[in-house]
Amino acid sequence: MQRRPGLTRWILAALLALLQAAAPAQPVRTEHVTAELVARQAVVAPGATLAIGLRLQHIPHWHTYWRNPGDSGLPTTLAWQLPAGSRVGEIEWPAPRRLAIGPLVNYGYEGELLLPLRFTAPADARPGSTLTLRAEANWLACREQCVPESATLTLALAVAAPDTPAGDTALAPLFDAAAAAAAGALQGWRVEAGRAGRELQVRLIRDRPPGAAEPLPPVAVFPYAEQVFDAARHAVYRTDEGYAVRLALAAQAAVPARLQGIVVATAAPAPWGGAHRSAEFSVALREAAALALPPGARRLDTDATAAGAVSKPAPAAAAGAASFWVALALALVGGMALNLMPCVFPVLSIKLLGLAQQADRPAALRLHALAYGLGVVLSFLALAAALLALRTAGSAVGWGFQLQEPGVVFLLALLFFAIGLNLIGAFDTGSLLPRGLANWRARRPAVDALGSGVLAVLAASPCTAPLMGATLGYAITEPAPRALALFAALGLGMALPYVALVLAPGWRHRLPRPGAWMLRLKQALAFPMFATVVWLVWVLGLQTGIDGAAKALLALLGLAASVWLIGVLNAASTRARMTRAAALLGTLMLLTWSWPQPLTDAGSGPAAARESGAGGTTVAARWQPYGDAAVATHLAAGRTVFVDFTAAWCVSCQVNKRLVLDRPATLADFDAAGTVLMRADWTRRNPEISAALARLGRNGVPVYALLRPGQEPLLLPEVLTPMLVRDALAGP
């Protein structure tokens, strides 16, 4: 009887599959992951290529990492021992997910995972034999804490004749899912990438512009390069041409010439079509002066595990969660609340003095109030424009950024000191100005009111009022026109109480009539100015050291001597004019010599100096300096962390510190809750702290964040009380 080769091959293939199934490689179970080597098909022909993979089954809430783990972590690796003549390709990484871990964002996987590879059998493999593959697998399993794990895994593959059919195993759907999650081609799209400073923007542009109503799912960008990009800085915008994704370089990372990675659709269907939900790209980074968002840009949310931030911002300030009009309303209220902050009191007291002086001239008073309001709004817009321009250029700055510059603090100390001298009658401003300019100023009193509005904003900029922090955090994520509108609303809110008081006739009638008491009030208001000078010199000392503070005090002394001498020499003689000119020249030389220089020793930072001076070594030892890595370590160990984002120039920060945070009762509450205390000092520019504030949806200080393992951060109000802190610690 003639033999049937086809039937024989089918019988042989079935027997080999049975043998393979009868002696499968045993999975290795660790505390957090079950690992095994698997194959799509039961047999392999000599010289043929077969899809194999590392199968990892994570216990709930634990994860392992992608090829680029993100801000922390390690990628999974395989070290092979293969039969002679065989080879295994690199891992074909499926698209990962963004996983927020404390202040960090990592790239990884949860649940069931297959990391596929291509195995090529030896060309001389003998049919009927078995090829044994052995691999040493290493991975890092993490939840709040991380545990390095490993396993020695084996996979036995039966060798079949070249023309023997090879059927799929039961794990074929797992391979199909991994293939769909692997990166495909970005068909119908092109990619552009620009860099301004440390900020990057990736633009995904469809060849055919999408319609306004066409659904485009959120996407996420995953760079290939490790430790080059700040994984937590990730903002996605839908634009008229496709997408814009804002990224940032990590601190101290070298600038790459190209950006390579994948873009992943976090919801179906993928906008580039096909079976792949991720697509690979490689694009040169071009330098730009600024990174403006494309037309029609509006913020998109990523999927639940891709929040990309450790923030729990106020609902109305969360990007993409609340309307722009609600944010405008909150900005208005926050600006009004700014008038209650301690840093604004000295300037407001002068405004009330001006209100009393002009109470009997309603028309002049109304012009005065409107000019003051205009000065406030314009100053907010100027600060906002500078802030947005610096951030676009790559500077890690936020609200109050100007007071991180010692030169600005020095000039403000001189200005407030001069105002104080003027209030006590040491000199008259008009006597220092040229006659023509003095006459022009006298005819235009609204100019003084405008200047006082500018001064009020300069004094207020170290403070962040309730609702204002969330609004500022929202504003910097919006396009420039909307951001400027929000800052204008803050300025309008700050000016509104004073303007309303002036324009309401009933209030003016209750003011006392001008008299001798006003001179005494004017002189008394000099002392809040001098107190402000003391605070500014203290801030300057923390920024520049004791020598810088001493030079500033000498500059103040020289300024006082100069204005006294100019006041004494008020005659019009040639000798008097020459003496006054010499006094002004000497003052300028003294100010030039006194110009502050920042400290260069990072180890003598402002935090240590301030703590040792304010609360002694006992309190200073309780607060650790902030660091992203330290926070992640504490959270991984299951500890709760309270972070005080502060600055020496922030008056609200200092008030909260002395009245609440450094009080023995509050420290005892922290101890009882087992809380680690960390202080993020922003007195001088610190990109790491700026990035942490941005991830919390904030742009200024004070910010108080309670970080618990496995939970979203809890942000406390800008104005603290012991009860607020106690309730936060007692919460779930």
Buried (B, 14 or more C-beta within 10 A) or exposed (E): EEEEEEEEBBEBBEEBBEBBEEEEBEBBEBEBBBBBBBBBBBBBBBBBEBBBBBBBBBBEEBBBBBBBBBBBBBBBEBEEEBBEBBEBEEBBBBBBBBBBBBBBBBBBBBEEBBBBBBBBBBEEBEBEEBBEBBBEBBBBBBBBEBBEBBBEBBBBBBBBBEEBEBEBBEBBEBBBBBBBBBBBEBEEBBBBBBBBBBBBBBBBBBEEEBEEEEEBBBBBBBBBBBBBBBBBBBBBBBBEBBBBBBBBBBBEBEEBEEBEBBBBBBBEEBBBEBEBBBBBBEBEBEEBEBBBBBEEBEBBBBBEBBBBBBBBBBEBBBBBBBEEEBBBBBBBBBBBBBBBBEBBBBBBBBBBBBBBBBBEEEEBBBBBBBBBBBBBBBBBBBBBBEBBBBBBBBBBBBBBBBBBBBBBBBBBBBBBBBBBBBBBEBBEEEEBBEEEEBEEBEEEBBBBBBBBBBBBBBBBBBBBBBBBBBBBBBBBBBBBEBBBBBBBBBBBBBBBBBBEBBBEEEEBEEBEEEEEEBEEBBEEBBEBBBBBBEBBBBBBBBBBBEEBBBBBBBBBEBBBBBBBBBBEBEEEEEEBEEBBEEBBEBBEEBBEEBBBEBBEEEEEBBBBBBBEEBBEEEBBEBBBEBBBEBBBBBBBEEBBBBBBBBBBBBBBBBBBBEBBBBBEEBBEBBEEBEBBBBBBBBBBBBBBBBBBBBBBBBBBBBBBBBBBBEBEBBBBBBBBBBEBBBEBBEEE
